[in-house]
Amino acid sequence: MGKVNEEDILWDLAKNCIAKLGFVDCVVYLVDHKNNLLVQKAAYGPKNPKDRKLYNPVEINIGDGITGYVALSGQAEIINDTSKDVRYIEDDALRLSEICVPIVYEDTIYGVIDCEHPQANFFTAHHLKMLSAIASICAIKIKSVRDNLALMAEKDRLLEIKEEMLELKLKTLNSQLNPHFVFNALNSIQYYITTEKKKLALEYLSTFSKLVRFYLNQLEQDTVSLKEEIEMLNAFLKLQKLRYDDSFDYDISISKGEGQVEEAIVPSLVIQTFFENLIEDAMGNQQKSQYFMISFVVSEASVTMEVQHKSQNMGASMENYTNYRENILQWQDQIDLLNTLKEYSITHTTDQNNPNCKNIILQFPNLTLPGY
């Protein structure tokens, strides 16, 4: 019974194993758990006129008839005279002897082997022992086939999600290194060079190159140390501030709760992508007196980032909030994929009780915890 799919296993059982026992009739059922049915899948004898065809295949409700009862109880039965058993359901012909053995492994019932004979008292304890052994082997084979199929399906699912994640990372890189950001940053650096402010030019050029290297390195990484992420966030905001002619200010603070900042690990590119969207939204709406107060709180289980975004005319920007939502959807897609693939349970909330201040809270798992 070295078969690679369920159909081969069941037909091999019926045509080879059962046939060699000298039985005249056998039907193999599989359990349809979704519809609570037993479905005829293979046979030997009158139900199998030729090849792998079934004559008038039937379905039986779990619990109905002798076969359905065995599928429900998981216990094999020998019926010496079916004419005296009210559960008996006649299929293609009346037969007086019946033996039913569940195809079961580790409390999971996959199906039933049902054999009948026209003579009363035909089946013996020896028949039951042999059929039970065959059924056990069959159950193990079916479980192996289903486990392999489930494993392949899970691998395909994970591969698809990983491909989506990589595609999203590439989109993220393209967004963060968009031509406007790159060229404006380089133009600003060029301005410092042409105005003989070489120290500032070198400082910003070094910051820009570190940021680009960081983005490229993170394409192959799923996580990043919080310490490095904050360092790169500072570099990103520094360049954005240069790009937008000091149109905003920011401060970054870190509070140690129960965890250590040096050891904290967070998902990569999430914070950077969030701020790319946030800055572009604020600058695109020409908000005045921009200020971002960014704070991180680290605990053993999580890292919480709170952003207080203050502006004199933030109320006006809310008219274009739809555009911001459309932009942030890509970031939200990334969050949804991470939560699905890694079960990170990243959360994101936004409140605006004050018309000139928006409060945003992001919470990540601290990936230094066991299990991540």
N, C-alpha and C positions, 0 to 999 in steps of 0.2 A: 504493500500500500504506500509506496514512495511517490506520492502524487503531489502536484504543486498547486492544485486548486480544488475547491470543494466538490465541484461536479465530478472530477476524476476520482476523488476519494469515495464518493457515494456509489458511483457506478462500479468501481472496482470492488467495493464491499458486496454489492448485490450480485454481480455476475461471476465473481471469482470466489470470494470467501463463503458466501451463503450457498452458492451452487455446490461447493465441495462437501457441504454438510448433508446433502441428499434431500434438502427440502424442495417442495414443489411450488411454493409460492412465498414471495417476500416483497415487502414494500418498505422503502426507507423514507422517513419523513424528516424535514427540518422545521425547527420552530421559527415562526415569524413573530418575534416578540412585539413588534410595533402593532400588529393587528390581532395578537393573541390567537394565532392559528397554527395548526400543523399542516404543512404543505408537502405533498408527495413529490419527491425529487428523483428517485431511482427505484428500479424494481427488477425482480427475477421471477419468471413464470408467466402466467396469463396476462398480467398487467404490462408486460414488456414483450410485445409481438416481435420486434426486431430492433437491432442497433441500440440506440439510446433513446428510444421513444417510449412514452407512457400511454397506455390505453385509458382514455377517459379519466385523467388525473383529478383527484378530489382534494378538498381542503376540509379539515375538521377543527372545530373550536376546541381550544385547550379545556380539558375537563369533560368533553363529550366522548362517549364510547369508551372502549377499553384502552385504545391507543391514546386518546386525549387524557384519560385518567392517569395513565402511566407518565405522560408528559407533565402532568400537574404534580403528581406525588413524587416522581423520581425513583419509584420502586418498580422493579421488574415483576411481571406476573405470567403465570401459566394458567390458561383456561382449558380444562379437560373436555368440557362440553359447552360450547357457546350458546346452544339452544336453551340452556338453563341460566344464562347470564343476561339480565335485562339491559346491560350496557352495550351489548354487541351490536355493531352497525354493519350490515351486509354491504360489501362494495360491489365486486363484479360477480360473486357467487357465494352461496352459503357454504361455510366450512366449519366443522365441529371443533377442531382444536386450534388454539391460538397461543402464541408466545410473544410477549412485548417486552423489549429491553430498552431502557433509556440510554441515549448517547450522552453521557454526562462526564464532566471533569471539574473538580474543585467546586462543586455545588452549582455549576452552570450547566443547564440542560440544553444541548444543541439540537437534539432530535430524538427519534424513536425508530428502532428496528422492529417491524411488525411482520411476523411469519404466521401463516395459517396452513392447515392440512385438513383434507376432507374426513379423515378418520378421527374418532373421539379418542382421548387419552394417548395422543401420539407423542407429544413433547415430554421430555424427561429432565431431571435435574442436571444430567450431563449436557444436554442441549443448552440449558440455561447458563451453565458455567462457560461453555465455549462462546455462546453469543455475548455474554457479559465481557469476556476478554476482548472479543472483536470490537464491541462497542467502545470499550475503553481506549483501544488503539485509535479507533476512528475519531473519538472526541479529542484526543491529543493532537491528531493531525489537523483537525478543523481549527482548533485553538491556535496552532502554529501558523496556519494559513492566515487566519484573521489578525493575529498579532503582527505578522509581517506586513499585511496590507495596512493596518493601522499605523505601523511604524513608518512605512513609506509615505502614507498620507500626511503624517505629522512632519516628516522631513520636508515634503513638498511645501507644506504650509509655512514652516519656519524659513525655508529658502525663499519663498515668495515674499514673506515679511522682511527678511534681511535685504532682499533686492530692492524692495520699496524703501527700506531705511537708507540704503546706499544712495539710491536715486534722490531721496530727500536731502541727504547730506551734501550731495553734489549741487542741488538747488540752493542749499543753505550757503555753501561756499561761493556759488555764483552770486547770491544775493549780497553776501558780506564783502565780496571783492568786486562789486559792480563797478563799471567804468567811472561813474560819477564819483564814487568814493575814492577809487585808486587815483584817477587823474587829478581830482581836486586836492587830495593829500600831497601828491607829487608836485603839483603846481605851487602849493603853499610852501613846500620844502624848497622848491626852485626859487621862490621869492626871497626866502631867507639867504640863499646862496648869492643871488644877484645884489642883494642889499648888504652884503658883507657880514651877515649875521651867521657866521660859519658854525659857531657853537650850537645855536638853536637848530640849524640845518642838520648837523650831525646827530643831534639828540632825537629829532623827529624822524630822520631817516633810519636810525637804529631801532626806534619804536616801531616804525612801519615794517621793517624787515622781520623783526621778532614776531609781529602779529601775523604776517603772511606765513612764516614757517610754522607757527602754532596751528593755523587753520589747516595747512596741508598735512601736518602730522596727525591732527585729530580725525582726518578722514578714515584712518585705519583703527581708530580707538573708539570704544564705546563709553569709556569713563575718563575722568580727568581729576587731578587733585584740586580741591577747592582753593588752595593757596595759589596754584598756577592759574586757575580760572579767574580769580580776583585780580591777579597781576595783569592778565591779558585784557580783562574788562577795563581796567584802568588805562591800559595802552589804547584800547579801542575808543574810549570816551575822550581821551586826550587828543587823538587824531580827529575825531568828529568835532571836537571843540575848535580845533585849528581850522578844519574844513569850513565850519560855519561862523568863522570870525568871532569867536568867543560869545556866541549867542546864548550860551547856557553855562551854568556852573554845576558842579556836582561834588558830593562828598561820599566816601565809602567808609563805613565803620564795621567792626567785627566784634561780636560778643561771644565769649566762651560760656556755654552752658555746662552740660555734663561731658561734652566731647572736646577734642583738641582740633583746632583749625588745621594744624600741620598734617594731621592724619586723615582728615575728612576727604571723602571721594564722592563726586557727583557725576551724573550723566553729562557727556560732552556736548558742546555746541548749543545747549538749551538756553543758557543765560545769554550767550553772545547773540543768538538769533532774536531773543526777546528784546534786547536793547536796540538791536538794529531796527526792528519794527517800531519801537517806542520813540527813538530819536527821529526817524524819518517822519513819523506821524506828527510829532511836535513841530519839527522844522517846516514840514509841508503846510501846516496850518498857520505858520508865521506867529506862533505864540510868543508873547513878550516876557522878559525877565524869567527865563526858564531856570528852574533849579530842581535837581534830582538828589534827594537824600536817600542813599542806599545803605541798608544795614543787613548784616548777616548774623544769624544766631545759630550756633552749632551745638547739637546735642548728640548723644550716642546713637539715637535712632534716626535723626533727621537733620536737614539743613534748611532753615527758613530764610528767605530773602524778602525783605520789605522795601518797597520803593515809594517814597512820597514825592509825587511830581507836582510842583507848584508853578503857577503861571498867572499873570495878571488877567489874561483874556482866555482862560481855558474854556469858559462857557461857550465862546464862539466856535471853538474847535469841535465841540460836540456835534455841530451841524454836519461835520464831515466824519463823524465817528464810524459811519458805515464803511468808508474807505479803510479806516484803521482795522475794522473787523475783517474785511476782505484780505488785508495784508497779513493779519495775525493768524488766519486760518492755516497757512502753511506751517507756522510754528505749532499750532494746535494739532495738526496732522502728525507732526513729529512727536508731540507728547502722547497722542493716542497710540502711536506705534510702539513707543517705549513702554507704555503701560501694558499693552497687549503682549509684546514680545518678552519683556523683562519683569512684568508685574511690579513696576516701580511705584504705582499709585501717586504720581506727581499731581499736585493740585494747584489751581490758579484762581484767585478771586480778585475782583476789582470793586472798590467802593468810592463813591464821590458824594459825600455829604456837604462838603464845602465847594462852591462853584469854582474856586481858584486852586483847589488841591484834589488830586486823585491819588488814592492809596491802593497799591497793588501788592499782593502777597503771593509768593510762590513757595511751595514746600516740596523738597526732594527727599528721598531716602538717603541716609548716610551709608554709602555702599561699603564702608569698612565693616559693617555688621555681617556676621556669618549668614549664609543663605543667599547672598548676592555675589 
